[in-house]
Amino acid sequence: YSPTITAPSGLKINNTTSYTGRTAPLTWTAGSLSNGAAVTYSLRKGGTEFATTTNTSYTVDESVTKGWGTSAVKLTVVATGSGKTSSASNEVTYTYQPAFTANPSGLKINGGSSYTGQTAPLTWTAATISNGATITYTIYNGSTSVGTTTSTSYTIPETTTKSWTSAVTLTVKASASGVTSGATSGVTYTYSPAITAPSNLKI
């Protein structure tokens, strides 16, 4: 006697056929064996097994998906049991994308929320991203980028600020792995030039 095995079907990822995110939430309709034995499901990426389960759902954790890079991959499910292996389910498409788990915050200018001076000395609390990638911070005057850094402080030089003829609102956003965070709250900066006194007066 040799039982027959029915393939799983209706594979979905996040309830659809294509998904981009940190994890890969999969569901499918059960396969079966004609002898009624238990079925194990082999989850496959490009035909290569990366996990097994006896359930009809499985969420691929970010600890796995971040190793797949940011190119789209094809996922399928195969049923196994009683020495039998089914054909594969339909394919779904998954693309890994990390997310910011904390935006930059607490932006201050010269230690406060507003400042008047020649330069604009900024500090903020770091952002965090789920895949641990190096974060770049972009400083904005309105919607215009005025500087970038990988640090959590930046001083906008007078070569930039002297062109701002009225008060401006400055914010910071973080970016990494093709993802951009939300902005910090704004701080207000007003440019004020320095004046140098005359010296060495003689008569």
Disulfide bonds with the S-S distance in Angstrom:
none
